[in-house]
Amino acid sequence: MLIAEPVFDIRAEHGEGPVWDPINQELFWVDLIQGKVHRAHIANGQIETYQLGQPVGVIALRQQGGLVVAVRDGFGFFDLDANRLELLEENAEKDNPEVRFNDGAIDPDGRFLAGTMSWDGVDRLGKLFALHKDHSITLLEQNLFISNGMTWSGDGETYFFIDTLQHAVFAYDYDSTTGQISNRRIHIQFEHTEFPDGMAADTDGGFWIAFYGGSKVVHYGSDGSEIEQVKLPVMHPTSCCFGGPNLSTLFITTSQIALSDRLKSDHPTAGYVFRVETLVEGVPQRRFAG
């Protein structure tokens, strides 16, 4: 069993969506409901915070610089130097106040896939979209509860996707030429008392999945068998990514949003980012090509 320790002196209300920049050795993550993006410089511990003005579900790096984002009003781009958010004019779910974006990832061809959820997560209003390099948007899946962690197999031919309230990792056949998904099936099924959230992939084909309400991140093999657990002193891990100079450090975001005042006092590091050194190498997160 691995033990994670807090890092960086900042406590998010609802930390989510960690992204590692291997070029600049920086970690990005979001405070989702607060609409903030945090940027930590590993070398000196300096943290910069950007306010996007609305809830931000997921971010990713962009090849031409800055970030691609999925916020309450849809897809857009954030210029870090100018501290400016620019939304696409034609957008996904822009006029649907019942949902928000929650998680996403960049596919092997440089597309940005991101999914939505209802605000309370109870209604099956979630959808999965693809933002293509030409900034067009396609609908890939619907009738989801909580769109969450996603990644691809090493050959790019299988797409893995978590729906938290279906308590499963689903696998799809993936067409990297078109970005279309098909042939959905269950890859890992969890108990109904377990709530899988964000995840990261390693180069052995393994999955590292944060369990909301479970105080743990669990490492699974490519076949879905459990290998080991990372324990945290907080109730709500939300997501994780690999970083550090060797891509062997697992960074884990956490939340305090659902905690009572007493539980916040009992879990003083809830909302912090944690890290743990692993014996594997993570798959680098890709950059949006558009």
ABEGO torsion letter per residue (X at the ends): XBBBBBBEBBBBABBBGBBBBAAAGBBBBBBAAAGBBBBBBAAAGBBBBBBAGBBBABBBBBAAEEBBBBBAAEBBBBBAAAGBBBBBABBBGAABAABBBABBBBBAAGBBBBBBBBAAGABBABBBBBBBAAGBBBBABBGBABBBBBBBBAAGABBBBBBAAAGBBBBBBBBAAAGBBBGBBBABBBBAABBBBBBBBBAAGBBBBBBBGAGBBBBBBAAGBBABBBBBABABBABBBBBEAAGABBBBBBBAAABBAAAAAABAABGBBBBBBBABBBBBBBBBAX
